[in-house]
Amino acid sequence: MSDQTPAPATTQPLLRPVRLGALELPNRVVMAPMTRARAANPELTPTDLHATYYTQRASAGLLISEGTWVNPDAIGYIHVPGIYTDAQTAGWAQVTDAVHAAGGRIVSQIGHLGAVSHPDHQGGRLPVGPSAVNPQEMSFTPDGPKATVTPRALTSAEIADTIRSYRQAAANARRAGFDGLEIHAQGSHLIAQFLNPRLNRRTDAYGGTSEKRAQLLLDLVDAVSDVWGGERVGVKLSPYWNGGPTFTADADTLADYDLLLKRLDDSDLAYLHLVGPAPGSDTDTLTAFSRFRSHYGGSVIANLGFTQATGNDLLERRLADAVSFGAPFIANPDLVERFTHGHPLAEGDRDTYYAGGVKGYTDYPTVTGSQHGR
């Protein structure tokens, strides 16, 4: 569980310090991982621009990096950095050095897109997945969105290689100076594909039952914890994710996630980063996070659609220990200061979210007019 540090009763919960595993946070405002497509170089290496972007937002209690690829087979979007080469690791070291110099804390999110990738990302080869089943999603290729194809099922030996890739990415993240690691297991990415009985039709140790479908995630937790220690490892999950015909948050899916949360409760993680139901869905946020709390006793970072008011309310109810914000951090690098002093939030320009370059990335001013963060 988190260390509920005493704070004055008048302090809003989002601004109170908290301990998540070995991570000491001065506030509970977390910057969620967000793909921003700024690694526009052949090596998919972070640049000075990434360092500026993250440093501008270093007043967050915790920064979580954009999802980064663990190996070339993991690639599924354009201009997203990896963390599997020495050059990429050195680029991320530049980012973490800058964030730490600004007084911030940052963890690396690592992941693999699996079957939702496309041959265009793989030199014409089929992407890989748990089984040869088309996820029926859209893949974002260099030539624009294209329908996914039927992937090639990973062999047992390739699963072992993938686990080694995650372990090496975790070691690279540690070498790059990150403060911890988050496993990307949300949405329609590879781990979520293994958890999904519609896509995972394996009959080996990684499929056939709910427990076996979760085995890849548990093996990955063990692998990266060997590098970091569980107290600096988080996992991001999205039990209520609905995407296309193969990802549906039905009763069976939610029951499987209930069991998974109970199993992860024994892993001594720093935190679980849990995505709630989308606004306007059949399940309300409080019901969802009450359900999560009933199955997982460790620290929880809550995500999806929170405002300052709803984030404070969730924390007051002790249904989470911190709240992550995505879009608000894009246009408000000083989001914590705005929450502290009641300043209005700026709106982001959606047309520049993935456009590349400075515009819409590092040119949003703070309330004081600065574009250089803290």
ABEGO torsion letter per residue (X at the ends): XBBBBBBBAABBAAABBBBBEABBBABABBBBBBBAGABBBAAGBBBAAAAAAAAAAAABABBBBBBBBABAAABABBGBBBAABAAAAAAAAAAAAAAAAAGBBBBBBBBBAEAABBAAAAGGBBBBBABBBBAGBBBBBAAEBBBBBBBBBBBAAAAAAAAAAAAAAAAAAAAAGBAEBBBBABEABAAAAAABAAABABABAABGBAAAAAAAAAAAAAAAAAAAEAAABBBBBBAABBBEAABBBBAAAAAAAAAAAAAAAAAGBABBBBBBBBBGBABBAAAAAAAAAAABABBBBBBEGBBAAAAAAAAAAGABABBBBBAAAAABAAAAAAAAAGBBBBBBBAAAAAAEEABGAAABBBAAGBAAEX
